[in-house]
Each structure stands twice: as C-alpha cells, then as structure tokens.
Amino acid sequence: MIYEIAGLRIQIANRYEYTSRFCREYLSSDQRSPFDLRARATDWEMQAERAASPGYSDGYIENICLYRSLCLQLPRLGRFLMHSAVLSFRGEGFAFLGRSGAGKSTHTSLWLKYLPGTEIINGDKPIVCAEGNTFYACGTPWMGKEGRGKNAKAPLAALCFLTQETENHLLRLTPKETSARLFPQLLLPTDEENAAATLELADRLISSVPAYLLGCNISEEAVKTAFEGMTGRSYERKKTIGER
C-alpha cells in the first residue's frame, strides 16, 4: 500500500497486518500514481531486530524494520529522521532533544498543560524536511511509546536540547555546540549518497534554525524560561478549570 508521509508517497511492503493498522491515518487515497520510495524489511533485518527486541510480535518487529528502511532512504529526498519531541505553538515548531531520560516527554507535557495553542506534532520520531530555506518537522505514524502526535507539519523555529537541573536556565548554542549535540539524535545511513545528504541537511539545519540548551526541572517555571527565551514573547499561562 502507498502512504503519504512527510510530503512523500511511500510504498510500504509489509507482510503483517500490524503496520497496516499502525499507518492507516497516512494511507493515500491515490494508490495508482508512482511512489517516491519503497520500504521493506528483509528476513535478515527481521532476525537481527528480533534478537535485539525479544518478546515482541513479528508485526511489531517488522514495523520497526520498515521505519528504519524508510528513514535510511530519506536524505536523498531532502529529509531525515531526528529523534526529538516536536511541539507546534500557534504554527511554529519547537523540537526538544536529548538523551533517553532527559525529560522530553515531561517537558512537552508541561507546554501542553500551560501554554494555550500548543499541539504535539510527534513525541519521538518526526521526519524533518527542507523546503527551500525552511525546515519543517513532520508527523509520522511512529510517535514513541506514548503515541503522541498527529498527521501535520510545522516550520521549525528552534531546537532545544534538554538537561535535568534543579534551577531553570536557557543558553543559546553556537553552531559548533549544536552540531555536537545534534548528530547523536540523527539516523546516519551507511551508504555514501544518503550519508552525505544527511550531513549536508544537518549543516543547513544548524545554520537556519537557532538552538538552545535548557537546564530545567519539572515545573511551570521551566516552560516560562524556555518559551520566553526562544520566542522573545511574554509567557501567558493557560487557565485551568476553576480559574478566572
């Protein structure tokens, strides 16, 4: 079947029903026109993933392999996978990045709680695409274990790398500092064409989108610090039920 993901027509050659259900919201209404790329999972890839993820169903294992196959082909088409949680605030995208356990899910949940007009584009595995000089974060069916996201895209206004701290503070990063933190969050293909395209796209992203380091705790103050520092706007708290 052909799916429309991140502006591409993608044929996904799955053997198990799991992926058909998983990707149903991205199913193309046009199954006849040519597709841009084809994702498939080989027996060897399935075997390797099964060994790395014991106890999961064959459908789940295939689904992981299919997304990896898709993402490894994306750079030549001006796109790449960036492990992050991406929010849209009134049409602008903010990507939160960091190692596992850095607090991406927690911090983005606070934005959703306190900032009116915030939506989540993807909670874990968005695709970033370049359209001219603008980079967009695109929703995908692969959204992480919490399944947070939507079939939408938003122009990236900032990258925000998270660290856990007791006090909240935000620091603008230099391109060199951004590069060191960004590359561990990218899936780098092994073939020369797509690897080179990934590096070129990443360099353009770093040059085009400001990046910050946010030391934060689990509080509303962390949202205020990040929001005001990255947007230059005054923080306006979302009123909760019962507040006037």
N, CA and C of each residue as an Amber inpcrd file, in Angstrom:
protein
   732
   0.8450000  -1.2020000   0.0000000   0.0000000   0.0000000   0.0000000
   0.8800000   1.2530000   0.0000000   0.3090000   2.3550000  -0.4930000
   1.0420000   3.6100000  -0.5670000   0.5080000   4.5720000   0.4980000
   1.4510000   5.1740000   1.2120000   1.1230000   6.1130000   2.2850000
   1.7600000   7.4620000   1.9730000   1.1540000   8.5290000   2.4720000
   1.6890000   9.8740000   2.2860000   2.2400000  10.3560000   3.6200000
   3.5800000  10.4110000   3.6820000   4.2820000  10.7520000   4.9160000
   5.3510000  11.7910000   4.6000000   5.3490000  12.8950000   5.3240000
   6.3490000  13.9610000   5.1530000   6.4350000  14.4300000   3.7100000
   5.2830000  14.5180000   3.0490000   5.2560000  15.0330000   1.6950000
   5.7040000  14.0630000   0.6340000   5.8820000  12.8160000   0.9840000
   6.3150000  11.7860000   0.0370000   5.2600000  10.7020000  -0.0900000
   5.2540000  10.0710000  -1.2630000   4.4350000   8.8840000  -1.4730000
   5.3360000   7.6650000  -1.2350000   4.9920000   6.9010000  -0.2280000
   5.8570000   5.8020000   0.2120000   5.0950000   4.4870000   0.1270000
   5.6490000   3.5560000  -0.6290000   5.0740000   2.2160000  -0.6810000
   5.6810000   1.3920000   0.4460000   4.8380000   0.9070000   1.3240000
   5.2990000   0.0780000   2.4340000   4.9010000  -1.3710000   2.1400000
   5.9060000  -2.2030000   1.9860000   5.6790000  -3.6070000   1.6370000
   5.7100000  -4.4570000   2.9070000   4.6310000  -4.4120000   3.6560000
   4.5690000  -5.1640000   4.9160000   3.8980000  -6.5130000   4.7040000
   4.3040000  -7.4750000   5.5300000   3.7170000  -8.8160000   5.4810000
   2.6730000  -9.0150000   6.5780000   2.7590000  -8.2090000   7.6130000
   1.8780000  -8.3840000   8.7640000   0.8990000  -7.2190000   8.8620000
  -0.2920000  -7.4950000   9.3680000  -1.3660000  -6.5200000   9.4480000
  -1.0450000  -5.3770000  10.4020000  -0.1350000  -5.6020000  11.3290000
   0.2120000  -4.6060000  12.3460000   0.4940000  -3.2390000  11.7150000
   1.3330000  -3.2170000  10.6710000   1.7260000  -1.9440000  10.0700000
   0.5670000  -1.3030000   9.3120000  -0.3100000  -2.0860000   8.7130000
  -1.4740000  -1.5310000   8.0150000  -2.3550000  -0.7620000   8.9840000
  -2.5580000  -1.3220000  10.1660000  -3.3440000  -0.6240000  11.1830000
  -2.5800000   0.5800000  11.7210000  -1.3040000   0.3980000  11.9460000
  -0.4520000   1.4190000  12.5390000  -0.4050000   2.6890000  11.6790000
  -0.3890000   2.5300000  10.3660000  -0.2080000   3.6560000   9.4440000
  -1.4940000   4.1050000   8.7710000  -2.6350000   3.6260000   9.2170000
  -3.8840000   3.8400000   8.4800000  -4.2360000   5.3090000   8.2920000
  -3.8670000   6.1790000   9.2220000  -4.2040000   7.5950000   9.0780000
  -3.3800000   8.2870000   7.9930000  -2.3430000   7.6110000   7.4930000
  -1.4820000   8.1760000   6.4590000  -1.6870000   7.4930000   5.1080000
  -2.6590000   6.6210000   5.0150000  -2.9230000   5.8880000   3.7840000
  -3.3470000   6.8570000   2.6780000  -2.7160000   6.7450000   1.5100000
  -3.0340000   7.6230000   0.3950000  -4.3400000   7.1910000  -0.2670000
  -5.1160000   8.1830000  -0.6760000  -6.3400000   7.8930000  -1.4240000
  -6.0320000   7.5310000  -2.8700000  -4.8020000   7.8180000  -3.2870000
  -4.3490000   7.5170000  -4.6470000  -3.3500000   6.3630000  -4.5910000
  -3.8000000   5.1860000  -4.9390000  -2.9420000   4.0100000  -4.9150000
  -2.3800000   3.6670000  -6.2960000  -2.6090000   4.5170000  -7.2830000
  -2.2050000   4.2220000  -8.6520000  -0.9780000   5.0060000  -9.1140000
  -0.8350000   6.2570000  -8.6510000   0.2800000   7.0920000  -9.1050000
   1.6130000   6.5560000  -8.5940000   2.7240000   6.9200000  -9.2440000
   4.0470000   6.4360000  -8.8200000   4.3640000   6.8600000  -7.3850000
   5.2100000   6.0590000  -6.7340000   5.6530000   6.3860000  -5.3810000
   7.0960000   6.8580000  -5.4060000   7.5130000   7.5460000  -4.3250000
   8.8640000   8.1180000  -4.2500000   9.9020000   7.1320000  -3.7350000
   9.5070000   6.2800000  -2.8260000  10.4190000   5.2610000  -2.3160000
   9.6240000   4.0850000  -1.7710000  10.3310000   2.9790000  -1.5960000
   9.6950000   1.7470000  -1.1270000  10.4030000   1.2600000   0.1290000
   9.6400000   0.9680000   1.1490000  10.1970000   0.4500000   2.4020000
   9.8300000  -1.0220000   2.5380000  10.8200000  -1.8370000   2.8630000
  10.5740000  -3.2520000   3.0920000  11.5310000  -3.7600000   4.1610000
  11.1720000  -4.8550000   4.7910000  12.0050000  -5.4640000   5.8300000
  12.4810000  -6.8250000   5.3340000  13.7850000  -7.0170000   5.2700000
  14.3340000  -8.2940000   4.8290000  14.2950000  -9.3100000   5.9770000
  14.4380000 -10.5700000   5.6320000  14.4630000 -11.6130000   6.6560000
  15.6320000 -11.3940000   7.6170000  16.7660000 -10.9740000   7.0760000
  17.9410000 -10.7510000   7.9230000  17.6830000  -9.6070000   8.9040000
  17.0760000  -8.5260000   8.4280000  16.7650000  -7.3950000   9.3000000
  15.7720000  -7.7960000  10.3860000  14.7870000  -8.6000000   9.9970000
  13.8080000  -9.0810000  10.9760000  14.4850000  -9.9300000  12.0430000
  15.3870000 -10.7860000  11.6210000  16.0870000 -11.6570000  12.5620000
  16.9410000 -10.8500000  13.5350000  17.6540000  -9.8550000  13.0060000
  18.5090000  -9.0250000  13.8560000  17.6860000  -8.2210000  14.8480000
  16.5660000  -7.6580000  14.4040000  15.7170000  -6.8650000  15.2910000
  15.0370000  -7.7500000  16.3270000  14.6800000  -8.9520000  15.9360000
  14.0540000  -9.8890000  16.8730000  15.0170000 -10.2350000  18.0040000
  16.2910000 -10.3690000  17.6610000  17.3000000 -10.6580000  18.6850000
  17.4960000  -9.4630000  19.6100000  17.3730000  -8.2420000  19.0560000
  17.5630000  -7.0290000  19.8600000  16.3310000  -6.6880000  20.6800000
  15.1620000  -7.1380000  20.2320000  13.9030000  -6.8200000  20.9160000
  13.1100000  -8.0930000  21.1840000  13.6160000  -8.9670000  22.0510000
  12.9310000 -10.2430000  22.2960000  11.5740000 -10.0320000  22.9680000
  10.6470000 -10.9390000  22.6400000   9.3480000 -10.8950000  23.2930000
   8.2780000 -10.1210000  22.5570000   8.6460000  -9.4320000  21.4750000
   7.6730000  -8.6670000  20.7070000   7.1460000  -9.4710000  19.5310000
   5.9720000  -9.1050000  19.0420000   5.3480000  -9.8250000  17.9370000
   6.1040000  -9.5930000  16.6330000   5.8980000 -10.4980000  15.6800000
   6.5320000 -10.3320000  14.3700000   6.0580000  -9.0460000  13.6930000
   4.7910000  -8.6920000  13.8840000   4.2760000  -7.4650000  13.2970000
   4.9660000  -6.2330000  13.8420000   5.1920000  -6.2150000  15.1420000
   5.8850000  -5.0880000  15.7790000   7.3330000  -5.0170000  15.2900000
   7.9960000  -6.1630000  15.2330000   9.3840000  -6.2090000  14.7690000
   9.4790000  -5.7110000  13.3360000   8.5770000  -6.1770000  12.4760000
   8.5870000  -5.7300000  11.0820000   8.3670000  -4.2290000  11.0010000
   7.4720000  -3.7070000  11.8190000   7.1640000  -2.2850000  11.8140000
   8.4010000  -1.4370000  12.1120000   9.1980000  -1.8640000  13.0640000
  10.4480000  -1.1630000  13.3840000  11.3850000  -1.1840000  12.1880000
  11.5200000  -2.3660000  11.5750000  12.4200000  -2.5080000  10.4320000
  11.9660000  -1.6620000   9.2420000  10.6680000  -1.5880000   9.0330000
  10.1380000  -0.8060000   7.9210000  10.4420000   0.6850000   8.0920000
  10.2930000   1.1930000   9.3120000  10.5780000   2.6170000   9.5140000
  12.0680000   2.8990000   9.3460000  12.8920000   1.9770000   9.7990000
  14.3320000   2.1560000   9.5980000  14.6650000   2.1570000   8.0980000
  14.0640000   1.2350000   7.3560000  14.2850000   1.1650000   5.9080000
  13.8700000   2.4680000   5.2380000  12.7240000   2.9880000   5.6360000
  12.2230000   4.2450000   5.0910000  13.1830000   5.3940000   5.3830000
  13.5770000   5.5060000   6.6340000  14.3950000   6.6480000   7.0610000
  15.7860000   6.6290000   6.4640000  16.3260000   5.4620000   6.2140000
  17.6630000   5.3770000   5.6230000  17.6820000   5.8500000   4.1740000
  16.5110000   5.9110000   3.5490000  16.4230000   6.3680000   2.1580000
  16.0220000   7.8350000   2.0340000  15.6050000   8.4410000   3.1240000
  15.0400000   9.7910000   3.0760000  16.0180000  10.9040000   2.6850000
  17.2770000  10.8800000   3.1490000  18.1380000  12.0440000   2.9290000
  18.2900000  12.4600000   1.4680000  18.3470000  11.5160000   0.5540000
  18.4890000  11.8780000  -0.8620000  17.2610000  12.6290000  -1.3790000
  16.1670000  12.5650000  -0.5960000  14.9460000  13.2740000  -0.9470000
  14.7160000  14.4940000  -0.0420000  15.7880000  14.9470000   0.6130000
  15.7240000  16.1820000   1.3980000  15.0680000  16.0510000   2.7480000
  15.1620000  14.8580000   3.3530000  14.5090000  14.6060000   4.6370000
  15.3830000  13.7090000   5.4960000  15.1630000  13.7570000   6.8100000
  15.8820000  12.8510000   7.7040000  15.1170000  12.6850000   9.0130000
  15.3860000  11.5680000   9.6730000  14.8100000  11.3010000  10.9920000
  15.6070000  12.0500000  12.0520000  14.9140000  12.7310000  12.9520000
  15.5730000  13.4090000  14.0700000  14.8580000  13.0020000  15.3530000
  15.5160000  12.2190000  16.1870000  14.9080000  11.7850000  17.4480000
  14.6430000  13.0200000  18.3070000  13.3930000  13.2980000  18.5380000
  13.0090000  14.5030000  19.2750000  11.5150000  14.4600000  19.5420000
  11.0780000  15.3630000  20.3940000   9.6500000  15.5970000  20.5950000
   9.3600000  16.9940000  20.0700000   8.4340000  17.0930000  19.1330000
   8.1760000  18.3800000  18.4730000   6.7810000  18.8930000  18.8080000
   6.7610000  20.1340000  19.2770000   5.5050000  20.8250000  19.5600000
   5.2730000  21.9100000  18.5260000   4.0040000  22.1870000  18.2660000
   3.6260000  23.3390000  17.4660000   2.9240000  24.3310000  18.3830000
   3.4520000  25.5450000  18.4280000   2.7970000  26.6140000  19.1950000
   2.3580000  27.6880000  18.2190000   1.0550000  27.7500000  18.0000000
   0.4730000  28.7470000  17.0990000   1.1890000  28.7750000  15.7560000
   1.4470000  27.5670000  15.2340000   2.0070000  27.4410000  13.8950000
   3.5110000  27.3680000  13.8180000   4.2200000  27.5140000  14.9380000
   5.6790000  27.4280000  14.9480000   6.1150000  26.1370000  15.6450000
   7.1290000  25.4770000  15.0820000   7.5770000  24.2110000  15.6320000
   8.7750000  24.3710000  16.5550000   8.7380000  23.6410000  17.6730000
   9.8380000  23.6310000  18.6360000  10.2180000  22.1810000  18.8990000
  11.4600000  21.8400000  18.5910000  11.9360000  20.4660000  18.7490000
  12.7470000  20.3460000  20.0350000  12.3730000  19.4000000  20.8690000
  13.0810000  19.1490000  22.1280000  13.8600000  17.8500000  21.9900000
  15.1640000  17.9540000  22.2460000  16.0660000  16.8350000  22.0120000
  16.8770000  16.5300000  23.2580000  17.4210000  15.3230000  23.3120000
  18.2710000  14.9270000  24.4280000  18.3370000  13.4210000  24.5340000
  19.2720000  12.9690000  25.3150000  19.4140000  11.5270000  25.5070000
  18.1660000  10.9660000  26.1780000  18.0270000   9.6510000  26.1130000
  16.8940000   8.9980000  26.7630000  16.8920000   9.3230000  28.2510000
  15.7410000   9.7350000  28.7620000  15.6480000  10.1030000  30.1670000
  15.9010000  11.5690000  30.4480000  16.1480000  12.3660000  29.4010000
  16.4340000  13.7920000  29.6050000  15.1890000  14.5800000  29.9880000
  14.0110000  14.0060000  29.7090000  12.7860000  14.6850000  30.1060000
  11.9770000  15.2770000  28.9730000  12.1660000  14.7790000  27.7450000
  11.4400000  15.3300000  26.5960000   9.9300000  15.1960000  26.7780000
   9.4840000  14.0000000  27.1490000   8.0390000  13.7800000  27.3130000
   7.4740000  14.6370000  28.4380000   8.2180000  14.7170000  29.5400000
   7.7560000  15.5060000  30.6790000   7.6690000  16.9810000  30.3370000
   8.7130000  17.5110000  29.6980000   8.7280000  18.9430000  29.3990000
   7.6610000  19.3100000  28.3720000   7.5140000  18.5010000  27.3280000
   6.4890000  18.8140000  26.3330000   5.0940000  18.7030000  26.9340000
   4.9090000  17.8020000  27.8820000   3.6040000  17.7060000  28.5650000
   3.2870000  18.9900000  29.3300000   4.3190000  19.6200000  29.8920000
   4.1170000  20.8770000  30.6050000   3.7100000  22.0030000  29.6490000
   4.3040000  22.0200000  28.4470000   3.8770000  23.0050000  27.4500000
   2.4040000  22.7970000  27.1080000   2.0120000  21.5520000  26.8890000
   0.6200000  21.2630000  26.5520000  -0.3200000  21.6770000  27.6830000
   0.1620000  21.5480000  28.9070000  -0.6640000  21.8780000  30.0660000
  -0.8040000  23.3760000  30.2700000   0.2780000  24.1160000  30.0890000
   0.2830000  25.5200000  30.4930000   0.1780000  26.5440000  29.3580000
   0.4820000  26.1410000  28.1250000   0.5020000  27.1270000  27.0430000
  -0.6650000  26.9200000  26.0780000  -1.6180000  27.8350000  26.0350000
  -2.7170000  27.7030000  25.0840000  -2.2090000  27.7860000  23.6510000
  -2.7860000  26.9890000  22.7860000  -2.3670000  26.9960000  21.3870000
  -1.2540000  26.0240000  21.0740000  -0.9020000  25.1510000  22.0340000
   0.1720000  24.1760000  21.8230000  -0.4060000  22.8320000  21.3980000
   0.2120000  22.2300000  20.3950000  -0.1480000  20.8940000  19.9370000
   1.1310000  20.0780000  19.7770000   1.0200000  18.7670000  19.8480000
   2.1930000  17.9290000  19.6420000   2.1640000  17.3450000  18.2410000
   3.2520000  17.5620000  17.5080000   3.3790000  17.0390000  16.1480000
   3.8580000  15.5970000  16.1760000   4.8520000  15.3270000  16.9960000
   5.3640000  13.9630000  17.1470000   6.1550000  13.8750000  18.4400000
   5.9030000  12.8110000  19.2010000   6.5260000  12.6950000  20.5030000
   7.8830000  12.0460000  20.5320000   8.3600000  11.5250000  19.3840000
   9.6330000  10.8020000  19.4500000  10.4050000  10.7430000  18.1370000
   9.7280000  10.4910000  17.0090000  10.4490000  10.2080000  15.7670000
   9.8890000  10.9970000  14.5820000   9.9090000  12.3150000  14.6220000
   9.4500000  13.0910000  13.4690000  10.4460000  13.0190000  12.3220000
   9.9620000  13.3100000  11.1520000  10.8270000  13.4880000   9.9900000
  10.9850000  14.9810000   9.7510000  12.2100000  15.4180000   9.5600000
  12.4980000  16.8160000   9.2580000  12.7320000  16.9400000   7.7570000
  12.0580000  17.8880000   7.1310000  12.2240000  18.0720000   5.6900000
  12.5830000  19.5160000   5.3820000  13.3520000  19.6930000   4.3240000
  13.7740000  21.0190000   3.8970000  12.9550000  21.4340000   2.6930000
  12.3430000  22.6050000   2.7900000  11.6190000  23.1990000   1.6690000
  12.1910000  24.5920000   1.4650000  13.0690000  24.7140000   0.4890000
  13.7940000  25.9630000   0.3110000  14.7040000  26.2000000   1.5050000
  14.5790000  27.3610000   2.1380000  15.3900000  27.6890000   3.3060000
  14.6790000  27.3940000   4.6240000  13.5080000  26.7590000   4.5430000
  12.7270000  26.4700000   5.7400000  12.7450000  24.9770000   6.0350000
  12.9340000  24.6490000   7.3110000  12.8850000  23.2550000   7.7520000
  11.5850000  23.0170000   8.5030000  10.9260000  21.9210000   8.1490000
   9.6660000  21.5420000   8.7780000   9.8320000  20.2360000   9.5430000
   9.1570000  20.1470000  10.6790000   9.0290000  18.8810000  11.3930000
   7.6930000  18.2790000  11.0100000   7.7290000  17.0320000  10.5490000
   6.5300000  16.3760000  10.0260000   6.1170000  15.2160000  10.9270000
   4.8370000  15.1050000  11.1440000   4.3220000  13.9810000  11.8850000
   4.4710000  12.6850000  11.1140000   4.5930000  11.5840000  11.8310000
   4.6710000  10.2540000  11.2400000   3.8400000   9.3030000  12.1050000
   3.5260000   8.1170000  11.5960000   2.8350000   7.1480000  12.4430000
   3.6860000   6.6710000  13.6220000   5.0040000   6.8260000  13.4950000
   5.9210000   6.3760000  14.5480000   6.1180000   7.5250000  15.5320000
   5.4930000   7.4120000  16.7120000   5.4280000   8.5420000  17.6470000
   5.9830000   8.2170000  19.0270000   6.6110000   7.0490000  19.2000000
   7.1130000   6.6820000  20.5130000   6.0860000   5.8930000  21.3070000
   6.5070000   5.4280000  22.4670000   5.6680000   4.5320000  23.2550000
   4.3850000   5.1880000  23.7450000   4.3750000   6.5100000  23.8690000
   3.1720000   7.1950000  24.3420000   2.1820000   7.4930000  23.2230000
   2.6080000   7.3320000  21.9740000   1.7120000   7.5270000  20.8410000
   1.1620000   8.9300000  20.6980000   1.9900000   9.9370000  20.9710000
   1.5220000  11.3300000  20.9010000   1.9580000  11.9630000  19.5780000
   0.9980000  12.4830000  18.8220000   1.3360000  13.1510000  17.5800000
   0.1440000  13.2540000  16.6650000   0.3760000  13.8220000  15.4720000
  -0.7020000  13.9990000  14.5180000  -0.1210000  14.0730000  13.1150000
  -0.9870000  13.9030000  12.1310000  -0.5900000  13.9790000  10.7300000
  -0.5800000  15.4530000  10.3290000   0.5430000  16.1160000  10.6150000
   0.6660000  17.5580000  10.3670000   2.1460000  17.9030000  10.2850000
   2.4420000  19.1600000   9.9830000   3.8190000  19.6190000   9.9900000
   3.8680000  21.0540000  10.4770000   5.0550000  21.4790000  10.9310000
   5.2320000  22.8500000  11.4210000   6.6470000  23.3100000  11.0980000
   6.8120000  24.5680000  10.6880000   8.1560000  25.0950000  10.4350000
   8.9290000  25.2080000  11.7420000  10.1470000  24.7330000  11.7460000
  10.9350000  24.7330000  12.9730000  11.4300000  26.1390000  13.3030000
  11.0630000  26.5980000  14.4940000  11.5070000  27.9050000  14.9690000
  12.7300000  27.7790000  15.8700000  12.9210000  26.6020000  16.5010000
  14.0470000  26.4250000  17.4210000  14.2630000  24.9470000  17.7260000
  15.5200000  24.6320000  18.0280000  15.8930000  23.3440000  18.6010000
  16.2310000  23.5850000  20.0650000  15.8000000  22.7030000  20.9330000
  16.0370000  22.8850000  22.3640000  16.5350000  21.5760000  22.9630000
  17.8040000  21.5630000  23.3850000  18.3970000  20.3770000  23.9930000
  18.1900000  20.4430000  25.5040000  17.7080000  19.3520000  26.0650000
  17.3310000  19.3320000  27.4740000  18.3600000  18.6470000  28.3550000
  18.5570000  19.2150000  29.5370000  19.2920000  18.5540000  30.6160000
  18.5110000  18.7760000  31.9050000  18.5770000  17.8330000  32.8110000
  17.8700000  17.9570000  34.0790000  18.7030000  18.7550000  35.0720000
  18.1120000  19.8040000  35.5930000  18.7760000  20.6810000  36.5610000
  17.7830000  21.0410000  37.6660000  18.2970000  21.5410000  38.7780000
  17.3970000  21.9980000  39.8500000  16.8820000  23.3990000  39.5860000
  17.6770000  24.2110000  38.8760000  17.2800000  25.5630000  38.5140000
  17.1130000  25.6470000  36.9980000  16.1840000  26.4840000  36.5590000
  15.9010000  26.6180000  35.1310000  16.7510000  27.7110000  34.4960000
  17.3810000  27.3850000  33.3790000  18.1610000  28.3930000  32.6570000
  18.2720000  27.9740000  31.1960000  18.3700000  28.9530000  30.3150000
  18.4180000  28.7340000  28.8740000  19.6410000  29.4140000  28.2940000
  20.3760000  28.6810000  27.4480000  21.6000000  29.1950000  26.8490000
  21.5430000  29.0030000  25.3360000  21.8250000  30.0610000  24.5810000
  21.9050000  29.9450000  23.1170000  23.1920000  29.2170000  22.7570000
  23.1030000  28.2410000  21.8860000  24.2480000  27.4390000  21.4850000
  24.8760000  27.9700000  20.2020000  26.1880000  27.8180000  20.0810000
  26.8750000  28.1340000  18.8370000  26.6500000  26.9910000  17.8520000
  26.9020000  27.2220000  16.5590000  26.7740000  26.1300000  15.5870000
  27.6340000  24.9120000  15.9420000  28.8300000  25.1260000  16.4320000
  29.6990000  24.0100000  16.8090000  29.1030000  23.2280000  17.9780000
  28.5910000  23.9330000  18.9680000  27.9640000  23.2740000  20.1150000
  26.7000000  22.5160000  19.6920000  25.9490000  23.1260000  18.7810000
  24.7350000  22.4750000  18.2780000  25.0770000  21.1950000  17.5380000
  26.0870000  21.2570000  16.7050000  26.4950000  20.0870000  15.9250000
  26.8370000  18.9060000  16.8220000  27.5770000  19.1570000  17.8840000
  27.9870000  18.0810000  18.7920000  26.7890000  17.4290000  19.4660000
  25.7560000  18.1970000  19.7240000  24.5690000  17.6620000  20.3950000
  23.5520000  17.0780000  19.4060000  23.5430000  17.5990000  18.1840000
  22.5380000  17.1650000  17.2220000  22.8350000  15.7980000  16.6150000
  24.0680000  15.5520000  16.2220000  24.3620000  14.3520000  15.4440000
  24.0290000  13.0420000  16.1560000  24.1660000  12.9480000  17.4860000
  23.7210000  11.7000000  18.1320000  22.2180000  11.4420000  18.0180000
  21.4530000  12.4670000  17.6550000  19.9980000  12.3160000  17.5420000
  19.5470000  11.9900000  16.1140000  20.4760000  11.8410000  15.1920000
  20.1660000  11.5630000  13.7990000  20.4590000  10.1090000  13.4650000
  19.7270000   9.5840000  12.4910000  19.9960000   8.2550000  11.9580000
  20.8820000   8.4360000  10.7380000  22.1350000   8.0050000  10.8330000
  23.0970000   8.2180000   9.7440000  23.1640000   6.9730000   8.8660000
  22.7530000   7.0780000   7.6040000  22.8230000   5.9240000   6.6950000
  24.2640000   5.4840000   6.4660000  24.4140000   4.2470000   6.0370000
  25.7540000   3.7150000   5.7770000  26.1760000   3.9010000   4.3300000
  25.2250000   4.0850000   3.4080000  25.6160000   4.2930000   2.0130000
  26.0620000   5.7300000   1.8090000  26.9780000   5.9220000   0.8880000
  27.6470000   7.2090000   0.7200000  26.6790000   8.3340000   0.3300000
  25.7490000   8.0530000  -0.5930000  24.8470000   9.1020000  -1.0730000
  23.9720000   9.6560000   0.0500000  23.3240000   8.7770000   0.7780000
  22.4180000   9.2310000   1.8280000  23.1570000   9.7540000   3.0520000
  24.3460000   9.1990000   3.3370000  25.1450000   9.7240000   4.4480000
  25.5780000  11.1560000   4.1630000  26.0630000  11.3990000   2.9470000
  26.4930000  12.7550000   2.5760000  25.3140000  13.7210000   2.6010000
  24.1520000  13.2590000   2.1300000  22.9660000  14.1140000   2.1270000
  22.5220000  14.4480000   3.5470000  22.6350000  13.4820000   4.4690000
  22.2850000  13.7330000   5.8720000  23.1610000  14.8290000   6.4640000
  24.4630000  14.7280000   6.2340000  25.3890000  15.7130000   6.7810000
  25.1200000  17.1030000   6.1970000  24.8240000  17.1560000   4.9010000
  24.5480000  18.4390000   4.2650000  23.2670000  19.0550000   4.8200000
  22.2430000  18.2340000   4.9980000  20.9750000  18.7260000   5.5480000
  21.1430000  19.1890000   6.9970000  21.9080000  18.4250000   7.7720000
  22.1320000  18.7910000   9.1710000  22.8740000  20.1200000   9.2740000
  23.8760000  20.3180000   8.4130000  24.6070000  21.5910000   8.4040000
  23.6750000  22.7570000   8.0730000  22.7930000  22.5360000   7.1090000
  21.8300000  23.5840000   6.7430000  20.8540000  23.8660000   7.8830000
  20.4270000  22.8140000   8.5540000  19.5160000  22.9890000   9.6950000
  20.1790000  23.8230000  10.7820000  21.4210000  23.5010000  11.0970000
  22.1510000  24.2150000  12.1420000  22.3290000  25.6940000  11.7790000
  22.5250000  25.9570000  10.4950000  22.7070000  27.3430000  10.0380000
  21.3960000  28.1180000  10.0040000  20.2810000  27.3970000   9.8620000
  18.9880000  28.0510000   9.6460000  18.1320000  28.2000000  10.8960000
  18.2870000  27.2680000  11.8460000  17.3890000  27.2190000  12.9980000
  18.1800000  27.4320000  14.2830000  17.8360000  28.4250000  15.1100000
  18.5580000  28.6450000  16.3620000  18.4010000  27.4670000  17.3110000
  19.4500000  27.2290000  18.0930000  19.4420000  26.1090000  19.0340000
  19.7970000  26.5940000  20.4320000  19.2230000  25.9080000  21.4250000
  19.3820000  26.3120000  22.8190000  19.6260000  25.0870000  23.6850000
  20.2590000  25.3290000  24.8250000  20.4130000  24.3170000  25.8680000
  19.5620000  24.7510000  27.0460000  18.5960000  23.9020000  27.4090000
  17.6970000  24.2150000  28.5190000  18.0010000  23.2940000  29.6910000
  18.5010000  23.8810000  30.7720000  18.5930000  23.1580000  32.0260000
  17.3000000  23.3720000  32.7710000  16.5930000  22.2980000  33.1090000
  15.2510000  22.5080000  33.6360000  14.8580000  21.4680000  34.6770000
  13.8940000  21.8620000  35.4950000  13.2580000  20.9470000  36.4220000
  11.8250000  20.7070000  35.9410000  11.0550000  20.0030000  36.7210000
   9.6730000  19.6960000  36.3230000   8.7510000  20.7390000  36.9380000
   8.6060000  21.8640000  36.2440000   7.7980000  22.9440000  36.7980000
   7.2840000  23.8440000  35.6930000   6.2850000  24.6310000  36.0290000
   5.7790000  25.6280000  35.0900000   6.8500000  26.6620000  34.7830000
   7.6990000  26.9490000  35.7440000   8.7710000  27.9250000  35.5330000
   9.7020000  27.4800000  34.3970000   9.8770000  26.1670000  34.2200000
  10.7070000  25.6580000  33.1290000  10.0920000  26.0160000  31.7810000
   8.7860000  25.9310000  31.6890000   8.0840000  26.3040000  30.4540000
   8.2720000  27.7940000  30.1780000   8.0980000  28.6100000  31.2030000
   8.2460000  30.0550000  31.0550000   9.6560000  30.4120000  30.5980000
  10.6650000  29.7790000  31.2040000  12.0540000  30.0550000  30.8460000
  12.3190000  29.7060000  29.3820000  11.8660000  28.5310000  28.9730000
  12.0880000  28.0910000  27.5990000  11.3180000  28.9410000  26.6050000
  10.0570000  29.1650000  26.8990000   9.2000000  29.8990000  25.9650000
   9.6910000  31.3210000  25.7470000   9.9220000  32.0550000  26.8160000
  10.3370000  33.4470000  26.6710000  11.7120000  33.5520000  26.0330000
  12.6150000  32.6270000  26.3810000  13.9600000  32.6860000  25.8290000
  14.0210000  32.3590000  24.3510000  13.1640000  31.4540000  23.9000000
  13.2090000  31.0340000  22.5000000  12.3400000  31.8900000  21.5880000
  11.2780000  32.4820000  22.1260000  10.3650000  33.2410000  21.2700000
  10.5000000  34.7490000  21.4290000  11.0150000  35.2080000  22.5670000
  11.0690000  36.6440000  22.8320000   9.7290000  37.2310000  23.2060000
   8.7360000  36.3810000  23.4660000   7.3970000  36.8430000  23.8390000
   7.1680000  36.6560000  25.3290000   6.1780000  37.3460000  25.8310000
   5.8240000  37.1950000  27.2360000   4.9950000  35.9350000  27.4220000
   5.2970000  35.2270000  28.4750000   4.5930000  33.9860000  28.7960000
   3.1910000  34.2890000  29.3130000   2.1980000  33.6340000  28.7150000
   0.8250000  33.7830000  29.1590000   0.3060000  32.4070000  29.5430000
   0.0380000  32.2250000  30.7990000  -0.3440000  30.9200000  31.3310000
  -1.7540000  30.5310000  30.9210000  -1.9100000  29.2570000  30.5310000
  -3.2450000  28.7330000  30.2470000  -4.0000000  28.5990000  31.5680000
  -5.2090000  29.1080000  31.5920000  -6.0270000  28.9890000  32.7960000
  -6.5740000  27.5760000  32.9350000  -6.5380000  27.0550000  34.1380000
  -7.0680000  25.7350000  34.3930000  -8.5380000  25.8260000  34.8060000
  -9.2090000  24.7040000  34.8590000 -10.6170000  24.6760000  35.2330000
 -10.7970000  25.2620000  36.6440000 -11.7170000  26.2050000  36.7620000
 -11.9860000  26.8270000  38.0570000 -11.2930000  28.1550000  38.2370000
 -10.2690000  28.4540000  37.3770000  -9.5870000  29.7430000  37.4700000
 -10.3620000  30.8000000  36.6880000 -10.2170000  32.0370000  37.1200000
 -10.8520000  33.1650000  36.4110000  -9.7870000  34.0500000  35.7670000
